[in-house]
Amino acid sequence: MLDEIREARENKGLSRRALAQLVGIPEQSIVRIEAGRGRVENLILIMAAVDYHVAGLSHGHNFPAQLRNRRIALGLSVKDTAEKAGLAWHTVAALEAGQGTIASLLKLMAAIGRNVRRRAPVRSHWSVARTHGRDSRFTPAEFLDHIYYAFGRIGLDVAGHPDAFVQCDRLFLFDERGEDGLALPWMAETVWCNPPFSSQLKWVRKAHDEVQRGNAKTVIMLVPARTEFSVLPRCHYCGGRRCPVAWPDQVYHAGRASRADAIWYHARHLWRVI
């Protein structure tokens, strides 16, 4: 991990001195961290500056959150994790809060994060893909910020991925945990779904069913804005007709969505594409 962070710095054309000036810490701190010493607080600053994001650990809006969620996913308490890593329990708690030493972090990573690697740059899910990876395109973080502003906190991501940018309370992971969002109930106040491109209509129908059952109150989906096609279902709330289409400026323009995409919002008594 530390070697990858150094490579990320070099790939950005940053010397240790330039990076130190960028993040506001002494150059010697950069030297120490690349050698496996120093503070986790500075490491997190460096990771952000060189655009280094972690994969193979767990979901989370930042690195400390990923550590905590990884421990929880393994079913370990802080005390269990400390024993496994050969650390004090308060050291583990500090690392999960973004504090502590690099030496302690490396011990923790050896215990619960052996498969950690740098996350490859991700492609945005804004267009029809003609490649093998068309079902693995993620919603950009800057677009999701507008979703949080418009709808509040996301309770559940039903088509989740550990490398995605979605910040939510829970997520279904099919490849990692065998959690099939098409088969499981969507028990959450607000649900987010960026459905696999190859099976969007199944996910739209599933969203309708979950709201009808009362499992989900609000479902927000990212789907192509092809209102003339059958991806938008007919709903009895609108007398069997497709519902009106509206584009709120704060989401559409600020999110820089193309004409091929829409945020589709489903409430209990209304279908809308926004």
C-alpha positions in Angstrom: 0.0 0.0 0.0 2.7 2.5 0.9 4.7 1.6 -2.3 1.5 2.3 -4.3 1.0 5.6 -2.6 4.6 6.6 -3.5 4.0 5.5 -7.1 0.8 7.5 -7.2 2.8 10.6 -6.0 5.4 10.0 -8.7 2.8 9.5 -11.4 1.3 12.9 -10.5 4.8 14.4 -11.0 5.0 15.5 -7.4 8.3 15.6 -5.5 8.2 15.0 -1.8 8.8 18.7 -1.3 5.9 19.7 -3.6 3.6 17.2 -1.9 4.5 18.5 1.5 3.7 22.0 0.4 0.4 20.8 -1.1 -0.9 19.1 2.0 0.8 21.5 4.5 3.1 19.2 6.4 6.9 19.0 6.6 8.8 17.2 3.8 10.3 14.9 6.4 6.9 13.6 7.2 6.5 12.4 3.6 9.8 10.6 3.9 8.8 8.9 7.1 5.4 7.8 5.8 6.9 6.3 2.6 9.3 4.4 4.9 6.4 3.0 7.0 6.6 5.5 9.9 4.7 8.6 10.9 1.1 9.4 11.6 -2.1 8.1 10.0 -3.5 11.7 9.9 -0.8 12.7 7.5 -1.2 9.6 5.5 -4.9 10.3 4.9 -3.9 13.8 3.7 -1.4 12.4 1.3 -3.9 9.8 -0.1 -6.3 12.5 -0.9 -3.6 14.7 -2.5 -2.4 11.9 -4.9 -5.9 10.6 -5.6 -5.2 7.2 -3.9 -8.4 5.3 -3.1 -8.5 1.9 -1.5 -10.2 -1.2 -3.0 -10.5 -4.7 -1.5 -11.3 -3.5 2.0 -14.9 -2.4 2.4 -17.2 0.5 1.4 -17.0 3.8 3.2 -16.9 7.5 2.5 -13.2 7.6 3.6 -10.3 5.3 4.6 -11.1 5.2 8.4 -14.7 4.3 7.6 -13.5 1.5 5.3 -11.5 0.1 8.1 -14.4 0.1 10.5 -16.8 -1.3 8.0 -14.3 -4.1 7.1 -14.1 -5.1 10.8 -17.9 -5.1 11.0 -18.2 -7.2 7.8 -15.9 -9.7 9.4 -18.1 -9.9 12.4 -15.3 -8.7 14.7 -15.5 -6.5 17.8 -12.9 -3.8 18.4 -11.4 -6.1 21.1 -11.4 -9.1 18.8 -9.7 -7.1 16.1 -7.1 -5.8 18.5 -6.2 -9.3 19.6 -6.0 -10.5 16.0 -3.6 -7.6 15.1 -1.6 -7.6 18.3 -2.7 -4.1 19.2 -4.5 -2.5 22.1 -8.2 -2.0 21.7 -7.9 1.8 22.0 -5.3 1.7 19.2 -7.8 0.0 16.9 -10.5 2.6 17.9 -8.0 5.4 17.1 -7.2 4.0 13.7 -10.9 3.8 12.9 -11.1 7.5 13.8 -8.2 8.3 11.4 -5.6 8.6 14.1 -2.6 6.7 15.3 0.7 5.5 13.8 1.6 4.0 10.4 3.2 1.0 12.2 -0.1 0.3 14.0 -2.0 0.7 10.8 0.2 -1.8 9.0 -0.4 -4.4 11.7 -4.2 -3.8 11.4 -4.1 -4.1 7.6 -2.1 -7.4 7.9 -4.9 -8.7 10.1 -8.0 -7.6 8.3 -6.9 -6.1 4.9 -4.5 -8.4 3.2 -6.1 -7.9 -0.2 -6.0 -4.1 -0.1 -5.0 -2.5 -3.4 -5.3 0.8 -5.2 -8.7 1.3 -6.7 -8.4 1.7 -10.5 -9.9 4.9 -12.0 -13.6 4.3 -12.5 -15.8 5.2 -15.4 -19.0 7.2 -15.0 -22.3 5.5 -15.8 -23.5 8.2 -18.2 -23.8 6.4 -21.5 -24.6 3.1 -23.2 -21.4 1.0 -23.0 -20.3 -1.3 -25.8 -17.7 -3.0 -23.7 -17.6 -6.1 -21.5 -17.6 -3.9 -18.4 -20.8 -2.0 -19.2 -22.4 -3.2 -15.9 -19.6 -1.9 -13.7 -19.8 1.8 -14.3 -20.2 4.0 -11.2 -22.1 7.2 -10.5 -19.7 10.1 -10.0 -19.2 11.3 -6.5 -19.9 14.9 -7.5 -23.3 13.9 -8.9 -24.2 11.9 -5.8 -23.6 15.0 -3.7 -26.7 16.6 -5.4 -28.7 13.5 -4.8 -27.9 13.7 -1.0 -28.9 17.4 -1.1 -32.2 16.7 -2.8 -33.2 13.5 -1.1 -31.2 13.3 2.2 -29.4 10.2 3.5 -29.5 7.0 1.5 -30.5 4.0 3.6 -29.8 1.2 1.1 -27.9 0.7 -2.2 -29.5 -2.4 -3.7 -27.0 -2.8 -6.6 -23.9 -1.9 -4.6 -20.2 -2.3 -5.3 -17.3 -2.0 -2.8 -15.6 0.5 -5.0 -18.6 2.7 -5.7 -18.9 6.3 -4.4 -22.4 5.9 -2.9 -22.6 6.8 0.8 -25.3 4.8 2.4 -26.2 2.9 5.6 -26.3 -0.5 3.9 -25.6 -2.0 0.6 -26.2 -5.3 -1.2 -23.0 -6.9 -2.6 -23.7 -9.7 -5.1 -20.1 -10.7 -6.0 -18.7 -10.4 -2.5 -21.6 -11.6 -0.3 -24.1 -13.2 -2.8 -26.7 -10.5 -1.9 -29.0 -10.3 -4.9 -31.0 -7.0 -5.0 -33.6 -8.5 -7.3 -34.3 -11.3 -4.7 -34.0 -9.5 -1.4 -36.5 -7.1 0.1 -35.6 -3.4 0.0 -36.3 -2.5 3.6 -35.2 1.2 3.8 -36.7 4.6 3.9 -34.7 5.8 0.9 -33.2 3.4 -1.6 -30.6 4.1 -4.3 -30.2 2.0 -7.4 -27.8 2.4 -10.3 -29.1 -0.7 -12.1 -26.9 -3.0 -14.3 -27.4 -1.7 -17.8 -28.1 -5.1 -19.2 -31.2 -5.7 -17.0 -32.6 -2.3 -16.2 -36.3 -3.2 -16.7 -36.1 -6.0 -14.1 -34.8 -3.5 -11.6 -37.5 -0.9 -12.4 -40.2 -3.5 -11.9 -38.6 -4.6 -8.7 -38.6 -1.0 -7.4 -42.3 -0.8 -8.2 -43.0 -4.0 -6.3 -41.0 -2.9 -3.3 -42.9 0.4 -2.9 -46.2 -1.3 -3.4 -45.4 -3.8 -0.6 -44.4 -0.9 1.7 -40.8 -2.0 2.1 -39.3 1.1 0.5 -40.8 4.6 0.8 -38.6 6.3 -1.8 -36.5 4.7 -4.6 -34.1 6.8 -6.6 -32.8 5.2 -9.8 -30.3 6.2 -12.5 -31.7 5.1 -15.8 -31.6 6.2 -19.5 -34.1 9.0 -20.1 -35.8 7.2 -23.0 -39.3 8.0 -22.0 -40.6 6.7 -25.3 -39.4 3.2 -24.5 -40.7 0.6 -22.0 -38.1 1.2 -19.3 -40.7 3.4 -17.6 -43.6 1.2 -16.4 -47.2 2.0 -16.5 -48.6 2.7 -13.1 -52.1 2.4 -11.8 -51.7 5.6 -9.8 -51.7 7.5 -13.2 -54.6 5.5 -14.7 -52.3 3.2 -16.6 -50.5 6.1 -18.3 -46.8 7.0 -18.1 -46.3 9.8 -15.7 -45.0 13.3 -16.5 -41.3 14.0 -16.9 -39.6 16.9 -15.0 -36.0 17.9 -14.8 -35.1 19.9 -11.6 -32.2 22.2 -12.4 -30.3 21.5 -9.1 -29.9 17.8 -10.0 -29.7 17.8 -13.8 -27.5 20.8 -14.5 -25.3 20.7 -11.4 -24.8 17.0 -11.9 -23.9 17.5 -15.6 -26.0 14.5 -16.7 -26.3 14.1 -20.5 -29.6 13.9 -22.3 -29.3 10.1 -22.2 -29.7 9.8 -18.5 -32.3 10.6 -15.9 -32.8 10.4 -12.1 -36.0 8.5 -11.7 -37.8 9.1 -8.4 -40.6 6.8 -7.2 -42.7 7.8 -4.2 -45.7 5.9 -2.9 -48.2 7.9 -4.8 -46.3 9.1 -7.8 -43.9 8.1 -10.6 -41.7 10.8 -12.0 -38.6 11.0 -14.0 -36.5 13.9 -12.8 
